[in-house]
Amino acid sequence: MEKVKVKIVNPLDEFLMLRIAPVKREAAGNLSPKKQSKITKRVAKTTEVKSLPSTKQESKSKESKEPIVPEKNTAKKSKSKQQEVTLTEPFLDILGKVEMSAQPVLNQLRKIGIISASYSLSSLTPDITRFLLKQHEKMQDASKDKDEMEMKLRCLLQLHALITTADLITHCDLTTAILHLSAVQDKYCDILQGCMDNIRQSLYKKQCILHKEKVMHPKLLAIIRQISDWYKRKINKDGGDNDPKILVIIRREARKLVEVVAESLAIVQGITTATSESSQMMYDAVSKQLDTCNCLILLATQIGQDFPWALFSLVVEYEYIQGSAWLELCQRQNIRHIALKTIPATGGTADMKKGWQSGILEGTEEDTSTQSQGGKALKLIASADVILCSQLLQLLESKHDIMLLERNYSKMISDSSSNKLYFADLIVDEQSGIVLQELHQLSEAHTVEPVVNRMTKLSLQYSVCWLILYTNKGKHTGYPLGGQTVNNLARLQAALTQFSIKNDGYEVKVLFADGLSEVAQLIRQIVDNAAKTTRNWNQTDWHTRSWLTNTVSKHEKVLLQFPCLNAYSAQIMLTAAPLKKLLTMSLPELISTCPWIQHKTLKIMQVIATNNICKVLHLDITSLNQNMSAVMDGTKMNLEKVTNVKRPTTCQSSRKTTMIKLSLPFSTMLPTVQMIQHKARI
């Protein structure tokens, strides 16, 4: 009997052989379409084992039979657009007239050495001339020759007015430029003495001619064309039932420009414009306005954090600016965005085309919303490090209307005590200070403790301290968060969160800034916030600050030896009482005499003054004790009380006494400060 060989088959091997084996075309062709589709679906679902072609010819034949499907372009079409605008010949002629008026003034300022010969009309911007003007105002009080200083001031005012007028003609319109020139001439009529009457009349005559000939500014024509074309396309695409809403943003604080743009857009078919006099436009106000119109024209200062962007389908910026925040916001919310950008004209002879028609308006716009009350610059006390940073100094004084008074603490405090005393980089008021810290300096290990130690010591002087961590692209071009920076930031944040107003009477707020421009903006916002939230001052005294002086008095130097006092508090106290009385007063007397100063500050000062622990604090014994003994004797040093200065008034004279309880995040805190804390509690 013949033996039958039994072959044991592994099911898995059989399955793999079936999957890998080539399929005969005849067999596949004889299958019914229904069965063939099922087999195809099963093969498509299987991803574990890939089918391999038996020969190269078979693989090529399969590739040739497969249909070629074109790939879809997944890149989204950009919804932002920069519309370039070129000035026409009539407006170039107007710029030429402004140039003819500004050139003699520039030559005069070059001759007397105020402006460098490297500057020309094409390189000057309103920011530069405004900065020169602010610097001259700071030097005016110290000068003895009043006639010469008045002549320099007249030239600087005239140059600044003409440069700003040319900038407004280029980027806004002629009406706004004439109104600005008239406002400057009316405000400084005693100084200018009619030196700009000719150019003002010439511009006004040119405006009348253009109005008669119905010649519009190129930017007005561009915004009319862009909005009209977009509106027609939107209506044809979505149908007549949908009414898209348009927002036009004006960066300049120019109400007349808003009216001019609204009147120009009113001629567009289907567009109904509206403006608002409100300082801040919230959701309810905007939705109510859009019930009666479909195009809202607002100033940039009227747009707050709660602005309803989702209601608009198109946002138009009348003035292009590099790195616009509105552009980034529109891209995030999928809103179409158009910005009008002035570009240099081809041909022509005006030298100012190169600079004034560049279209890059970063730092050139007039922002009157940030100006202090009465049109005067707000005074802040700054350290020598801030003064040495020329770019930040120019931004604060020219763009944000903040004048800095220098205090060189290294010269006031001797070497024996300077390492025990800390000061803020900027003093906002008696309760608020600002510390500036470069992120690049936190890239190494053991760089956090000095910062935290400084912020801890400043708790004796302030109730709120703002720490601004910033990048300085001019000095360091590398990655700002390299090295140990991220770890150090985590340690810094963890240490500073231990402070709280409720428990310690002191709070540290950390802010981040990308570049010095953002640093200047944050400083201005902090100042405005402090002005709104203060309960110790009326707004007039808070903004005028008539008691602040440019020079440091001897008595202020004595008070700055106390670790609980800053330069702002010291000058206020010296307006209230002479130094001799301040050092001998009891705590209730200090509170009644200086109601603006924090009670914890007065308590620490009284403890130091009455218990004579200057040696423990390692203060400047040689200078401080001599000055204090001289004050007591009344012979070696005259009492320096600020005269001819109106004593500041308060809105709230009585304040609750707060316990001084300082939390110490680092063990390196000096025992002397702990002693002050202990004595203050007692």
LUMZA-219672 format. One line per field, with one value per residue (C-alpha): residue number from 1; x, z, y. Coordinates in steps of 0.05 Angstrom, whole numbers, plus 5000, padded with zeros to 4 digits. Example, Ala and Ser with C-alpha at 12.3 -4.5 7.8 and 13.67 -1.06 7.14 Angstrom:
resi = [1	2]
c1 = [5246	5273]
c3 = [5156	5143]
c2 = [4910	4979]
***
This chain:
resi = [1	2	3	4	5	6	7	8	9	10	11	12	13	14	15	16	17	18	19	20	21	22	23	24	25	26	27	28	29	30	31	32	33	34	35	36	37	38	39	40	41	42	43	44	45	46	47	48	49	50	51	52	53	54	55	56	57	58	59	60	61	62	63	64	65	66	67	68	69	70	71	72	73	74	75	76	77	78	79	80	81	82	83	84	85	86	87	88	89	90	91	92	93	94	95	96	97	98	99	100	101	102	103	104	105	106	107	108	109	110	111	112	113	114	115	116	117	118	119	120	121	122	123	124	125	126	127	128	129	130	131	132	133	134	135	136	137	138	139	140	141	142	143	144	145	146	147	148	149	150	151	152	153	154	155	156	157	158	159	160	161	162	163	164	165	166	167	168	169	170	171	172	173	174	175	176	177	178	179	180	181	182	183	184	185	186	187	188	189	190	191	192	193	194	195	196	197	198	199	200	201	202	203	204	205	206	207	208	209	210	211	212	213	214	215	216	217	218	219	220	221	222	223	224	225	226	227	228	229	230	231	232	233	234	235	236	237	238	239	240	241	242	243	244	245	246	247	248	249	250	251	252	253	254	255	256	257	258	259	260	261	262	263	264	265	266	267	268	269	270	271	272	273	274	275	276	277	278	279	280	281	282	283	284	285	286	287	288	289	290	291	292	293	294	295	296	297	298	299	300	301	302	303	304	305	306	307	308	309	310	311	312	313	314	315	316	317	318	319	320	321	322	323	324	325	326	327	328	329	330	331	332	333	334	335	336	337	338	339	340	341	342	343	344	345	346	347	348	349	350	351	352	353	354	355	356	357	358	359	360	361	362	363	364	365	366	367	368	369	370	371	372	373	374	375	376	377	378	379	380	381	382	383	384	385	386	387	388	389	390	391	392	393	394	395	396	397	398	399	400	401	402	403	404	405	406	407	408	409	410	411	412	413	414	415	416	417	418	419	420	421	422	423	424	425	426	427	428	429	430	431	432	433	434	435	436	437	438	439	440	441	442	443	444	445	446	447	448	449	450	451	452	453	454	455	456	457	458	459	460	461	462	463	464	465	466	467	468	469	470	471	472	473	474	475	476	477	478	479	480	481	482	483	484	485	486	487	488	489	490	491	492	493	494	495	496	497	498	499	500	501	502	503	504	505	506	507	508	509	510	511	512	513	514	515	516	517	518	519	520	521	522	523	524	525	526	527	528	529	530	531	532	533	534	535	536	537	538	539	540	541	542	543	544	545	546	547	548	549	550	551	552	553	554	555	556	557	558	559	560	561	562	563	564	565	566	567	568	569	570	571	572	573	574	575	576	577	578	579	580	581	582	583	584	585	586	587	588	589	590	591	592	593	594	595	596	597	598	599	600	601	602	603	604	605	606	607	608	609	610	611	612	613	614	615	616	617	618	619	620	621	622	623	624	625	626	627	628	629	630	631	632	633	634	635	636	637	638	639	640	641	642	643	644	645	646	647	648	649	650	651	652	653	654	655	656	657	658	659	660	661	662	663	664	665	666	667	668	669	670	671	672	673	674	675	676	677	678	679	680	681	682]
c1 = [5000	5028	5044	5011	5055	5018	5043	5032	5016	5025	4964	5006	5056	5000	4968	5034	5047	4979	4990	5059	5047	5033	4961	4947	4913	4868	4841	4831	4796	4748	4722	4656	4659	4625	4676	4734	4714	4711	4781	4807	4777	4809	4877	4872	4855	4915	4976	5015	5045	5058	5049	5113	5112	5142	5179	5199	5156	5095	5107	5115	5050	5013	5040	5020	4949	4938	4903	4944	4908	4933	4955	4915	4950	4941	4974	4922	4916	4939	4884	4931	4951	4996	4970	5026	5009	5052	5044	5021	5055	5012	5031	5104	5103	5074	5130	5180	5152	5158	5229	5246	5220	5256	5325	5346	5325	5365	5426	5420	5416	5477	5515	5503	5519	5452	5443	5500	5520	5505	5431	5391	5318	5310	5339	5302	5238	5187	5216	5286	5265	5218	5275	5321	5265	5256	5331	5334	5276	5314	5375	5336	5328	5403	5424	5440	5434	5358	5359	5404	5363	5299	5329	5349	5281	5248	5290	5277	5202	5200	5240	5198	5133	5156	5183	5118	5077	5114	5104	5029	5024	5059	5022	4955	4928	4938	4881	4910	4979	4952	4913	4975	5017	4963	4959	5034	5034	4977	5007	5076	5057	5101	5162	5152	5131	5097	5158	5114	5058	5083	5086	5019	4985	5019	4992	4923	4921	4944	4890	4836	4862	4862	4792	4767	4798	4771	4840	4842	4901	4928	4914	4841	4835	4868	4823	4762	4784	4804	4740	4696	4728	4726	4654	4630	4667	4639	4567	4572	4602	4556	4494	4455	4428	4496	4520	4595	4624	4687	4734	4782	4837	4871	4936	4945	4906	4873	4797	4797	4829	4774	4722	4759	4763	4689	4668	4711	4682	4611	4614	4624	4560	4532	4579	4549	4603	4601	4650	4650	4671	4677	4745	4737	4691	4662	4619	4551	4573	4603	4544	4496	4537	4538	4462	4460	4524	4571	4637	4664	4723	4760	4824	4873	4865	4790	4802	4805	4817	4743	4735	4689	4734	4690	4637	4681	4700	4752	4802	4837	4897	4904	4978	5023	5071	5122	5102	5030	4992	4927	4956	4974	4906	4870	4911	4893	4819	4817	4797	4818	4868	4891	4946	4961	5035	5067	5126	5177	5156	5195	5227	5220	5271	5249	5302	5250	5220	5273	5257	5186	5157	5191	5126	5159	5125	5154	5164	5143	5070	5046	5013	4981	4942	5004	5018	5010	4961	4971	5015	5078	5123	5116	5177	5206	5269	5317	5383	5447	5441	5375	5404	5463	5415	5406	5354	5308	5319	5299	5237	5212	5224	5204	5149	5119	5129	5167	5224	5277	5313	5380	5402	5472	5467	5539	5564	5515	5530	5601	5632	5622	5547	5530	5530	5478	5430	5388	5350	5300	5318	5256	5214	5141	5117	5126	5094	5115	5183	5209	5269	5298	5333	5363	5346	5416	5444	5404	5437	5490	5482	5476	5448	5379	5397	5423	5358	5314	5357	5348	5273	5269	5307	5262	5203	5225	5213	5153	5087	5089	5152	5151	5205	5212	5252	5272	5315	5363	5370	5421	5471	5455	5431	5430	5374	5349	5329	5394	5438	5405	5356	5293	5312	5330	5264	5227	5268	5257	5182	5178	5216	5177	5108	5118	5105	5033	4999	4953	5007	5069	5044	5089	5079	5126	5097	5139	5132	5167	5187	5217	5263	5270	5209	5164	5201	5183	5110	5106	5136	5084	5028	5054	5056	4984	4961	4994	4960	4892	4898	4931	4889	4938	4942	4896	4912	4940	4994	5010	5024	5058	5106	5132	5174	5219	5286	5341	5397	5407	5409	5452	5391	5365	5431	5424	5354	5376	5422	5360	5344	5269	5270	5275	5290	5217	5196	5256	5239	5166	5186	5234	5177	5136	5188	5263	5311	5323	5249	5241	5297	5269	5195	5156	5118	5050	5081	5114	5047	5010	5066	5077	5010	5032	5087	5072	5066	5116	5168	5158	5161	5228	5256	5234	5265	5332	5332	5314	5354	5418	5432	5470	5532	5494	5469	5540	5518	5566	5586	5635	5586	5519	5539	5574	5514	5465	5507	5512	5437	5428	5478	5449	5518	5554	5497	5439	5370	5351	5276	5249	5224	5173	5142	5069	5060	5025	4954	4924	4858	4862	4900	4887	4909	4907	4972	4996	5041	5110	5118	5171	5178	5250	5256	5332	5374	5424	5379	5421	5409	5408	5343	5315	5333	5296	5236	5236	5242	5188	5140	5154]
c3 = [5000	4978	5034	5030	5051	5096	5092	5153	5132	5177	5167	5175	5123	5075	5085	5072	5009	4983	4996	4965	4906	4839	4817	4747	4703	4671	4738	4760	4695	4700	4767	4769	4781	4849	4875	4845	4883	4949	4938	4922	4986	5029	4997	5009	5083	5095	5118	5155	5093	5029	4961	4922	4845	4816	4759	4740	4677	4717	4765	4708	4676	4741	4749	4678	4688	4753	4741	4756	4807	4810	4879	4911	4931	5006	5016	5039	5001	5043	5067	5080	5028	5025	4977	4953	4942	4904	4914	4854	4825	4862	4930	4910	4895	4964	4996	4957	4988	5057	5042	5020	5087	5129	5096	5124	5194	5188	5164	5224	5273	5240	5247	5322	5333	5355	5296	5265	5193	5176	5183	5122	5110	5081	5144	5196	5225	5275	5328	5320	5321	5380	5419	5404	5427	5492	5506	5495	5543	5597	5587	5584	5659	5672	5619	5636	5566	5558	5490	5459	5488	5462	5392	5393	5418	5362	5310	5339	5344	5272	5246	5285	5261	5188	5190	5222	5171	5113	5146	5152	5079	5057	5100	5117	5078	5068	5114	5174	5160	5157	5222	5257	5233	5256	5325	5335	5314	5360	5419	5413	5383	5433	5415	5340	5329	5262	5229	5197	5171	5099	5093	5128	5079	5020	5041	5053	4983	4952	4990	4962	4891	4899	4928	4870	4820	4859	4868	4924	4964	4933	4997	4998	4926	4943	5003	4961	4905	4952	4993	4932	4895	4956	4973	4902	4902	4971	4951	4886	4923	4984	4954	4970	5036	5070	5092	5106	5157	5148	5199	5182	5233	5237	5276	5286	5340	5287	5290	5227	5188	5211	5184	5118	5108	5126	5076	5022	5032	5032	4956	4949	4928	4983	5038	5098	5143	5217	5269	5344	5397	5452	5483	5483	5438	5472	5443	5455	5426	5364	5350	5359	5309	5259	5260	5222	5180	5149	5153	5220	5222	5289	5319	5343	5415	5413	5403	5470	5492	5488	5417	5376	5318	5297	5272	5215	5149	5128	5167	5132	5163	5134	5151	5142	5199	5204	5251	5258	5316	5277	5220	5267	5300	5233	5211	5275	5267	5192	5175	5110	5121	5077	5094	5054	5045	5015	4970	4938	4874	4811	4786	4816	4850	4921	4969	5020	4977	5000	5074	5080	5028	5054	5084	5145	5201	5260	5314	5271	5288	5335	5394	5435	5475	5515	5533	5603	5627	5605	5546	5591	5595	5656	5701	5724	5764	5728	5745	5706	5669	5638	5618	5584	5541	5487	5446	5506	5528	5459	5456	5525	5515	5442	5431	5500	5529	5591	5616	5658	5717	5729	5796	5796	5858	5853	5866	5924	5963	5984	5968	6039	6035	5961	5963	6018	5986	5923	5878	5822	5751	5745	5800	5780	5847	5921	5916	5847	5817	5754	5747	5678	5668	5603	5588	5562	5632	5659	5614	5665	5729	5796	5762	5793	5866	5855	5819	5873	5927	5894	5888	5961	5985	5944	5985	6038	5989	5946	5949	5875	5835	5761	5734	5658	5626	5556	5497	5468	5395	5384	5432	5427	5363	5387	5415	5478	5516	5509	5563	5632	5617	5618	5683	5714	5693	5727	5791	5788	5779	5836	5883	5867	5872	5948	5953	5957	5974	6025	6066	6055	6030	5970	5902	5844	5773	5717	5645	5582	5524	5456	5444	5473	5435	5474	5539	5527	5514	5577	5618	5591	5607	5678	5688	5662	5706	5768	5753	5749	5812	5859	5920	5952	5899	5856	5782	5777	5830	5806	5735	5749	5803	5815	5875	5834	5819	5769	5819	5882	5947	6006	6048	5995	5996	6071	6065	6010	6061	6092	6057	6060	6022	5947	5913	5900	5973	5998	5957	5979	6052	6045	6018	6079	6133	6140	6151	6224	6242	6199	6237	6305	6294	6325	6282	6290	6272	6210	6188	6196	6163	6105	6091	6020	6044	6062	6136	6133	6102	6156	6211	6187	6180	6250	6279	6244	6264	6337	6352	6316	6282	6224	6242	6239	6170	6147	6121	6102	6174	6156	6113	6145	6217	6201	6162	6216	6272	6231	6224	6299	6314	6261	6245	6193	6145	6127	6127	6055	6050	5980	5973	5924	5915	5930	5979	5946	5966	5977	5961	6021	6082	6127	6111	6149	6181	6151	6188	6158	6143	6091	6064	6047	5989	5994	6055	6032	6057	6102	6177	6182	6142	6188	6247	6216	6204	6276	6305	6258	6283	6355]
c2 = [5000	5066	5114	5180	5238	5286	5357	5399	5470	5529	5575	5637	5615	5597	5665	5701	5659	5676	5750	5752	5706	5742	5742	5717	5770	5718	5696	5767	5783	5724	5747	5782	5858	5850	5798	5836	5899	5861	5833	5902	5931	5876	5887	5962	5952	5906	5947	5894	5859	5898	5863	5859	5859	5796	5830	5900	5898	5880	5937	5986	5961	5971	6042	6059	6036	6075	6142	6204	6248	6321	6343	6399	6462	6463	6532	6582	6646	6705	6751	6809	6860	6921	6972	7017	7091	7141	7216	7255	7317	7369	7340	7333	7408	7421	7380	7422	7485	7456	7436	7507	7533	7481	7484	7553	7531	7467	7506	7553	7495	7463	7528	7534	7461	7433	7386	7346	7361	7288	7301	7323	7336	7266	7233	7275	7247	7276	7230	7259	7332	7320	7288	7348	7394	7356	7356	7431	7443	7405	7449	7514	7523	7517	7567	7639	7669	7670	7705	7653	7596	7627	7633	7560	7540	7579	7544	7475	7488	7512	7452	7402	7433	7433	7361	7337	7376	7343	7275	7287	7310	7246	7195	7228	7287	7362	7384	7348	7377	7449	7439	7413	7472	7521	7487	7493	7565	7583	7546	7577	7644	7682	7642	7633	7706	7692	7660	7607	7652	7649	7573	7567	7615	7581	7513	7540	7572	7506	7469	7516	7504	7429	7430	7473	7425	7365	7335	7284	7258	7193	7155	7176	7153	7087	7072	7088	7041	6984	6985	6993	6934	6889	6906	6890	6823	6806	6822	6782	6723	6720	6751	6813	6786	6790	6859	6856	6904	6945	6976	7032	7047	7115	7114	7188	7224	7267	7274	7316	7259	7213	7261	7269	7193	7185	7239	7207	7137	7164	7168	7093	7058	7014	7041	7078	7108	7126	7153	7157	7207	7155	7143	7067	7027	6965	6910	6942	7009	6978	6932	6991	7032	6975	6972	7037	7032	6981	7020	7044	7093	7096	7121	7069	7094	7079	7005	6969	6898	6880	6904	6857	6839	6781	6829	6855	6823	6874	6916	6974	7009	7079	7081	7021	7005	6950	6894	6918	6886	6893	6851	6794	6797	6794	6735	6698	6712	6701	6772	6805	6861	6918	6969	7031	7044	7106	7090	7137	7170	7157	7220	7289	7335	7339	7313	7294	7239	7190	7197	7223	7175	7113	7089	7059	7096	7058	7110	7170	7178	7232	7197	7251	7200	7186	7258	7280	7332	7403	7382	7378	7319	7274	7272	7205	7193	7146	7114	7128	7061	7084	7151	7117	7076	7129	7091	7081	7153	7178	7133	7156	7230	7237	7185	7175	7245	7223	7266	7231	7262	7228	7201	7172	7129	7104	7175	7187	7125	7106	7039	7015	7021	7016	6940	6942	6991	6978	7026	7018	7038	7082	7112	7123	7150	7138	7069	7043	7028	6995	6949	6933	6867	6840	6767	6756	6769	6710	6658	6638	6600	6638	6700	6696	6708	6780	6797	6767	6799	6866	6858	6836	6898	6943	6918	6967	7025	7006	6971	6951	6937	6921	6876	6883	6826	6848	6831	6882	6865	6920	6889	6814	6781	6709	6667	6704	6641	6603	6573	6571	6627	6584	6550	6616	6647	6590	6601	6676	6669	6619	6664	6727	6696	6692	6766	6789	6855	6821	6788	6830	6897	6887	6856	6842	6840	6810	6833	6812	6858	6843	6902	6972	6998	6951	6969	7042	7024	6983	7040	7087	7038	7028	7104	7112	7054	7085	7152	7120	7077	7127	7145	7193	7247	7288	7283	7353	7344	7274	7298	7365	7341	7411	7389	7343	7375	7359	7367	7326	7365	7345	7330	7283	7246	7238	7209	7162	7129	7099	7033	7046	7112	7126	7192	7208	7197	7236	7298	7296	7292	7350	7393	7377	7389	7404	7347	7363	7355	7292	7257	7275	7263	7207	7158	7192	7259	7229	7199	7265	7305	7258	7224	7206	7158	7086	7073	7015	7062	7115	7062	7034	7105	7123	7060	7074	7147	7137	7075	7099	7033	7064	7025	6961	6980	6997	7065	7120	7138	7192	7232	7214	7225	7290	7316	7294	7325	7388	7390	7381	7436	7482	7511	7468	7457	7502	7473	7459	7461	7469	7540	7570	7501	7490	7434	7376	7362	7294	7262	7217	7239	7180	7110	7045	7024	6959	6910	6901	6827	6811	6741	6723	6675	6669	6655	6707	6763	6809	6802	6878	6881	6827	6870	6929	6884	6859	6928	6954	6901	6920]
***
